[in-house]
Amino acid sequence: MTDDLPVRTLDGASFTDFEGFAAAFSRLLDGHTWTGNLDAFNDILRGGFGTPENGWILRWTHSAASRAALGPEKFDVIVEILRDHGPGGPESASGIHLELS
């Protein structure tokens, strides 16, 4: 059940490139900074680097604007990594529930 999970919101209209995405995502982390390496992004999502323990919801608003800013290929890779860490994914123990809007 996701009703009791913490929600972190990423505003896709708040950045216009990948570096901006990395900065915006870093603001969601408690005391950690992510510099944009996708292997490190995967590690961060596993936990222990400023993400909530025991699962959380990533509510990505204005995701269409993000897709345009990042380019479809980069956006799709990021979404795939996030979904790998959610229900049914190979890293599902991370407990990340992605909501795109």
C-alpha positions in Angstrom: 0.0 0.0 0.0 1.4 3.4 -0.9 -0.9 5.6 1.3 1.7 5.7 4.1 4.8 6.3 1.9 6.6 9.6 1.8 6.1 11.6 -1.4 8.9 13.5 -3.1 7.8 15.7 -6.0 10.0 16.5 -8.9 8.8 19.4 -11.0 9.7 18.7 -14.6 9.1 22.3 -15.6 11.9 23.4 -13.2 14.8 22.4 -15.5 15.7 22.6 -19.1 18.6 20.1 -19.5 20.2 17.1 -17.9 22.3 19.1 -15.5 19.2 20.9 -14.3 17.5 17.5 -13.8 20.4 16.3 -11.7 20.3 19.4 -9.6 16.5 19.1 -9.2 16.7 15.5 -8.2 19.5 16.2 -5.7 17.2 18.6 -4.0 15.0 15.6 -3.2 17.8 13.9 -1.4 18.5 14.4 2.3 22.0 15.7 2.6 23.4 14.2 -0.6 24.1 15.5 -4.1 23.9 13.6 -7.3 26.1 14.9 -10.1 24.4 13.1 -13.0 26.1 9.8 -13.4 23.4 7.2 -14.2 25.2 4.4 -12.5 25.4 6.5 -9.4 21.7 7.3 -9.9 20.9 3.6 -9.8 22.9 3.3 -6.6 21.2 6.2 -5.0 17.8 4.6 -5.7 18.9 1.5 -3.8 18.9 3.6 -0.7 21.3 5.0 1.9 22.0 8.2 -0.1 19.2 10.5 1.1 16.2 8.6 -0.1 13.4 7.6 2.3 13.8 4.1 3.9 11.2 1.5 3.3 9.9 2.9 0.0 8.7 6.2 -1.3 6.7 7.8 -4.1 8.4 9.9 -6.7 5.7 12.2 -8.2 7.2 13.6 -11.4 5.0 16.5 -12.5 5.3 18.1 -15.9 7.0 15.0 -17.2 6.2 15.9 -20.8 8.3 19.0 -20.3 11.1 16.9 -18.9 10.9 14.6 -21.8 11.3 17.5 -24.2 14.2 19.0 -22.1 16.1 15.8 -21.7 15.3 14.3 -25.0 13.2 11.1 -25.4 16.1 8.7 -25.2 17.6 10.1 -21.9 14.2 10.5 -20.4 13.2 6.9 -21.2 16.5 5.6 -19.7 15.8 7.5 -16.5 12.2 6.3 -16.3 13.3 2.7 -17.0 15.9 2.9 -14.1 13.2 4.3 -11.8 10.7 1.6 -12.8 13.3 -1.1 -12.2 13.3 0.1 -8.5 9.5 -0.1 -8.3 6.8 -2.8 -8.1 7.7 -5.7 -10.4 11.1 -4.4 -11.3 14.4 -6.3 -10.7 15.3 -3.7 -8.0 11.8 -3.7 -6.5 13.2 -3.9 -2.9 13.9 -0.2 -3.2 10.2 0.4 -3.1 10.0 3.4 -5.4 6.6 4.1 -6.9 6.9 6.4 -9.9 4.0 8.7 -10.8 4.3 10.6 -14.0 2.0 13.5 -14.7 
